[in-house]
């Protein structure tokens, strides 16, 4: 990759293998986390059912831990 940003360096050097152990969304700010077995992943929007679904202006749509 031509860019020298930290995320690009990580993508170039770290293994990109993993698995999902748990999925959760918040339907409202400060609301409880709702555990899901499956979820729709909406490109450039985030996770279906999450309070940020369809939101614009953020470069983060999903948090992976």
N, CA, C and O atoms as a GROMACS GRO file, in nm:
protein
  260
    1UNK      N    1   0.084  -0.119   0.000
    1UNK     CA    2   0.000   0.000   0.000
    1UNK      C    3   0.088   0.123   0.000
    1UNK      O    4   0.195   0.125   0.060
    2UNK      N    5   0.043   0.223  -0.065
    2UNK     CA    6   0.126   0.341  -0.080
    2UNK      C    7   0.114   0.436   0.038
    2UNK      O    8   0.204   0.517   0.061
    3UNK      N    9   0.006   0.428   0.113
    3UNK     CA   10  -0.011   0.520   0.224
    3UNK      C   11   0.068   0.472   0.345
    3UNK      O   12   0.089   0.352   0.362
    4UNK      N   13   0.113   0.565   0.427
    4UNK     CA   14   0.192   0.532   0.544
    4UNK      C   15   0.114   0.562   0.670
    4UNK      O   16   0.170   0.611   0.768
    5UNK      N   17  -0.016   0.534   0.670
    5UNK     CA   18  -0.100   0.555   0.787
    5UNK      C   19  -0.094   0.431   0.876
    5UNK      O   20  -0.076   0.321   0.825
    6UNK      N   21  -0.110   0.446   1.007
    6UNK     CA   22  -0.101   0.331   1.097
    6UNK      C   23  -0.193   0.215   1.058
    6UNK      O   24  -0.150   0.099   1.067
    7UNK      N   25  -0.315   0.241   1.017
    7UNK     CA   26  -0.405   0.131   0.981
    7UNK      C   27  -0.351   0.054   0.861
    7UNK      O   28  -0.362  -0.068   0.856
    8UNK      N   29  -0.294   0.124   0.766
    8UNK     CA   30  -0.238   0.056   0.649
    8UNK      C   31  -0.116  -0.028   0.688
    8UNK      O   32  -0.095  -0.137   0.634
    9UNK      N   33  -0.035   0.023   0.781
    9UNK     CA   34   0.080  -0.055   0.827
    9UNK      C   35   0.033  -0.182   0.897
    9UNK      O   36   0.092  -0.288   0.878
   10UNK      N   37  -0.072  -0.172   0.979
   10UNK     CA   38  -0.125  -0.290   1.047
   10UNK      C   39  -0.181  -0.391   0.947
   10UNK      O   40  -0.155  -0.510   0.959
   11UNK      N   41  -0.256  -0.343   0.850
   11UNK     CA   42  -0.313  -0.434   0.751
   11UNK      C   43  -0.205  -0.505   0.671
   11UNK      O   44  -0.224  -0.618   0.628
   12UNK      N   45  -0.094  -0.438   0.650
   12UNK     CA   46   0.015  -0.499   0.574
   12UNK      C   47   0.098  -0.597   0.655
   12UNK      O   48   0.165  -0.683   0.597
   13UNK      N   49   0.095  -0.586   0.789
   13UNK     CA   50   0.186  -0.666   0.869
   13UNK      C   51   0.119  -0.767   0.962
   13UNK      O   52   0.184  -0.864   1.001
   14UNK      N   53  -0.006  -0.749   0.997
   14UNK     CA   54  -0.073  -0.840   1.090
   14UNK      C   55  -0.153  -0.947   1.017
   14UNK      O   56  -0.205  -0.921   0.908
   15UNK      N   57  -0.164  -1.066   1.075
   15UNK     CA   58  -0.251  -1.167   1.015
   15UNK      C   59  -0.395  -1.116   1.010
   15UNK      O   60  -0.440  -1.049   1.103
   16UNK      N   61  -0.465  -1.147   0.906
   16UNK     CA   62  -0.604  -1.103   0.890
   16UNK      C   63  -0.700  -1.220   0.906
   16UNK      O   64  -0.796  -1.234   0.830
   17UNK      N   65  -0.673  -1.305   1.005
   17UNK     CA   66  -0.755  -1.422   1.031
   17UNK      C   67  -0.818  -1.406   1.168
   17UNK      O   68  -0.752  -1.363   1.263
   18UNK      N   69  -0.944  -1.439   1.179
   18UNK     CA   70  -1.011  -1.430   1.308
   18UNK      C   71  -1.148  -1.492   1.301
   18UNK      O   72  -1.187  -1.548   1.198
   19UNK      N   73  -1.222  -1.480   1.410
   19UNK     CA   74  -1.359  -1.530   1.413
   19UNK      C   75  -1.441  -1.444   1.508
   19UNK      O   76  -1.387  -1.382   1.599
   20UNK      N   77  -1.569  -1.442   1.485
   20UNK     CA   78  -1.660  -1.363   1.568
   20UNK      C   79  -1.708  -1.452   1.682
   20UNK      O   80  -1.760  -1.561   1.659
   21UNK      N   81  -1.691  -1.403   1.805
   21UNK     CA   82  -1.737  -1.477   1.921
   21UNK      C   83  -1.867  -1.420   1.977
   21UNK      O   84  -1.942  -1.491   2.044
   22UNK      N   85  -1.893  -1.294   1.949
   22UNK     CA   86  -2.010  -1.228   2.009
   22UNK      C   87  -2.047  -1.107   1.924
   22UNK      O   88  -1.959  -1.037   1.875
   23UNK      N   89  -2.176  -1.083   1.907
   23UNK     CA   90  -2.224  -0.965   1.833
   23UNK      C   91  -2.325  -0.893   1.922
   23UNK      O   92  -2.416  -0.955   1.976
   24UNK      N   93  -2.308  -0.764   1.936
   24UNK     CA   94  -2.403  -0.685   2.013
   24UNK      C   95  -2.426  -0.549   1.952
   24UNK      O   96  -2.336  -0.492   1.890
   25UNK      N   97  -2.546  -0.496   1.968
   25UNK     CA   98  -2.580  -0.361   1.921
   25UNK      C   99  -2.652  -0.287   2.032
   25UNK      O  100  -2.709  -0.348   2.123
   26UNK      N  101  -2.648  -0.157   2.024
   26UNK     CA  102  -2.728  -0.072   2.113
   26UNK      C  103  -2.831  -0.003   2.025
   26UNK      O  104  -2.797   0.062   1.926
   27UNK      N  105  -2.957  -0.017   2.061
   27UNK     CA  106  -3.063   0.043   1.981
   27UNK      C  107  -3.085   0.190   2.015
   27UNK      O  108  -3.145   0.263   1.936
   28UNK      N  109  -3.036   0.234   2.131
   28UNK     CA  110  -3.050   0.374   2.172
   28UNK      C  111  -2.929   0.413   2.255
   28UNK      O  112  -2.867   0.328   2.320
   29UNK      N  113  -2.895   0.540   2.254
   29UNK     CA  114  -2.782   0.590   2.334
   29UNK      C  115  -2.806   0.559   2.481
   29UNK      O  116  -2.913   0.589   2.535
   30UNK      N  117  -2.708   0.499   2.544
   30UNK     CA  118  -2.719   0.464   2.684
   30UNK      C  119  -2.806   0.343   2.711
   30UNK      O  120  -2.822   0.301   2.826
   31UNK      N  121  -2.864   0.286   2.605
   31UNK     CA  122  -2.950   0.170   2.621
   31UNK      C  123  -2.868   0.044   2.644
   31UNK      O  124  -2.746   0.046   2.632
   32UNK      N  125  -2.937  -0.064   2.675
   32UNK     CA  126  -2.865  -0.189   2.699
   32UNK      C  127  -2.810  -0.247   2.569
   32UNK      O  128  -2.865  -0.226   2.461
   33UNK      N  129  -2.702  -0.320   2.583
   33UNK     CA  130  -2.645  -0.391   2.470
   33UNK      C  131  -2.733  -0.512   2.443
   33UNK      O  132  -2.764  -0.588   2.535
   34UNK      N  133  -2.772  -0.530   2.318
   34UNK     CA  134  -2.856  -0.643   2.278
   34UNK      C  135  -2.767  -0.743   2.206
   34UNK      O  136  -2.706  -0.712   2.104
   35UNK      N  137  -2.761  -0.865   2.260
   35UNK     CA  138  -2.682  -0.971   2.197
   35UNK      C  139  -2.759  -1.030   2.080
   35UNK      O  140  -2.879  -1.056   2.089
   36UNK      N  141  -2.688  -1.052   1.969
   36UNK     CA  142  -2.750  -1.107   1.848
   36UNK      C  143  -2.676  -1.232   1.804
   36UNK      O  144  -2.555  -1.244   1.823
   37UNK      N  145  -2.748  -1.325   1.745
   37UNK     CA  146  -2.686  -1.444   1.685
   37UNK      C  147  -2.638  -1.412   1.543
   37UNK      O  148  -2.535  -1.462   1.500
   38UNK      N  149  -2.714  -1.328   1.472
   38UNK     CA  150  -2.678  -1.284   1.338
   38UNK      C  151  -2.712  -1.136   1.326
   38UNK      O  152  -2.791  -1.082   1.404
   39UNK      N  153  -2.652  -1.070   1.228
   39UNK     CA  154  -2.677  -0.928   1.206
   39UNK      C  155  -2.650  -0.897   1.059
   39UNK      O  156  -2.566  -0.960   0.996
   40UNK      N  157  -2.723  -0.799   1.006
   40UNK     CA  158  -2.695  -0.752   0.869
   40UNK      C  159  -2.581  -0.652   0.876
   40UNK      O  160  -2.583  -0.560   0.957
   41UNK      N  161  -2.484  -0.670   0.792
   41UNK     CA  162  -2.374  -0.576   0.779
   41UNK      C  163  -2.406  -0.487   0.661
   41UNK      O  164  -2.416  -0.535   0.548
   42UNK      N  165  -2.422  -0.358   0.686
   42UNK     CA  166  -2.462  -0.262   0.583
   42UNK      C  167  -2.339  -0.182   0.540
   42UNK      O  168  -2.288  -0.102   0.619
   43UNK      N  169  -2.290  -0.201   0.417
   43UNK     CA  170  -2.171  -0.130   0.372
   43UNK      C  171  -2.183   0.021   0.392
   43UNK      O  172  -2.283   0.083   0.356
   44UNK      N  173  -2.080   0.079   0.451
   44UNK     CA  174  -2.071   0.223   0.479
   44UNK      C  175  -2.177   0.272   0.576
   44UNK      O  176  -2.198   0.393   0.588
   45UNK      N  177  -2.244   0.181   0.647
   45UNK     CA  178  -2.348   0.221   0.742
   45UNK      C  179  -2.334   0.155   0.878
   45UNK      O  180  -2.372   0.215   0.978
   46UNK      N  181  -2.282   0.035   0.884
   46UNK     CA  182  -2.266  -0.032   1.012
   46UNK      C  183  -2.351  -0.157   1.023
   46UNK      O  184  -2.375  -0.226   0.924
   47UNK      N  185  -2.396  -0.186   1.145
   47UNK     CA  186  -2.473  -0.306   1.172
   47UNK      C  187  -2.622  -0.274   1.178
   47UNK      O  188  -2.663  -0.176   1.240
   48UNK      N  189  -2.702  -0.356   1.112
   48UNK     CA  190  -2.847  -0.338   1.116
   48UNK      C  191  -2.899  -0.349   1.259
   48UNK      O  192  -2.861  -0.440   1.332
   49UNK      N  193  -2.984  -0.256   1.299
   49UNK     CA  194  -3.040  -0.257   1.433
   49UNK      C  195  -2.962  -0.175   1.534
   49UNK      O  196  -3.011  -0.150   1.644
   50UNK      N  197  -2.840  -0.133   1.498
   50UNK     CA  198  -2.761  -0.051   1.588
   50UNK      C  199  -2.806   0.095   1.577
   50UNK      O  200  -2.857   0.137   1.474
   51UNK      N  201  -2.786   0.171   1.684
   51UNK     CA  202  -2.833   0.311   1.682
   51UNK      C  203  -2.762   0.396   1.577
   51UNK      O  204  -2.813   0.501   1.538
   52UNK      N  205  -2.646   0.352   1.532
   52UNK     CA  206  -2.574   0.427   1.429
   52UNK      C  207  -2.603   0.377   1.288
   52UNK      O  208  -2.545   0.427   1.192
   53UNK      N  209  -2.692   0.280   1.276
   53UNK     CA  210  -2.722   0.226   1.143
   53UNK      C  211  -2.763   0.338   1.048
   53UNK      O  212  -2.853   0.416   1.078
   54UNK      N  213  -2.698   0.344   0.936
   54UNK     CA  214  -2.732   0.444   0.835
   54UNK      C  215  -2.676   0.581   0.863
   54UNK      O  216  -2.697   0.674   0.785
   55UNK      N  217  -2.605   0.596   0.976
   55UNK     CA  218  -2.549   0.726   1.010
   55UNK      C  219  -2.438   0.765   0.914
   55UNK      O  220  -2.369   0.679   0.859
   56UNK      N  221  -2.423   0.891   0.895
   56UNK     CA  222  -2.316   0.939   0.808
   56UNK      C  223  -2.221   1.026   0.888
   56UNK      O  224  -2.254   1.072   0.997
   57UNK      N  225  -2.105   1.049   0.833
   57UNK     CA  226  -2.009   1.138   0.897
   57UNK      C  227  -1.906   1.068   0.982
   57UNK      O  228  -1.808   1.130   1.022
   58UNK      N  229  -1.924   0.941   1.012
   58UNK     CA  230  -1.827   0.867   1.091
   58UNK      C  231  -1.754   0.768   1.001
   58UNK      O  232  -1.814   0.704   0.915
   59UNK      N  233  -1.624   0.758   1.022
   59UNK     CA  234  -1.549   0.658   0.946
   59UNK      C  235  -1.554   0.523   1.014
   59UNK      O  236  -1.511   0.423   0.956
   60UNK      N  237  -1.607   0.518   1.136
   60UNK     CA  238  -1.621   0.391   1.209
   60UNK      C  239  -1.765   0.346   1.205
   60UNK      O  240  -1.854   0.418   1.252
   61UNK      N  241  -1.790   0.230   1.151
   61UNK     CA  242  -1.924   0.173   1.152
   61UNK      C  243  -1.933   0.053   1.244
   61UNK      O  244  -2.042   0.017   1.289
   62UNK      N  245  -1.820  -0.011   1.271
   62UNK     CA  246  -1.816  -0.132   1.353
   62UNK      C  247  -1.693  -0.126   1.442
   62UNK      O  248  -1.586  -0.085   1.397
   63UNK      N  249  -1.708  -0.167   1.567
   63UNK     CA  250  -1.594  -0.176   1.659
   63UNK      C  251  -1.563  -0.323   1.680
   63UNK      O  252  -1.651  -0.401   1.718
   64UNK      N  253  -1.440  -0.362   1.655
   64UNK     CA  254  -1.395  -0.499   1.677
   64UNK      C  255  -1.299  -0.501   1.795
   64UNK      O  256  -1.204  -0.423   1.801
   65UNK      N  257  -1.326  -0.591   1.887
   65UNK     CA  258  -1.239  -0.604   2.004
   65UNK      C  259  -1.192  -0.746   2.016
   65UNK      O  260  -1.117  -0.779   2.108
   0.00000   0.00000   0.00000
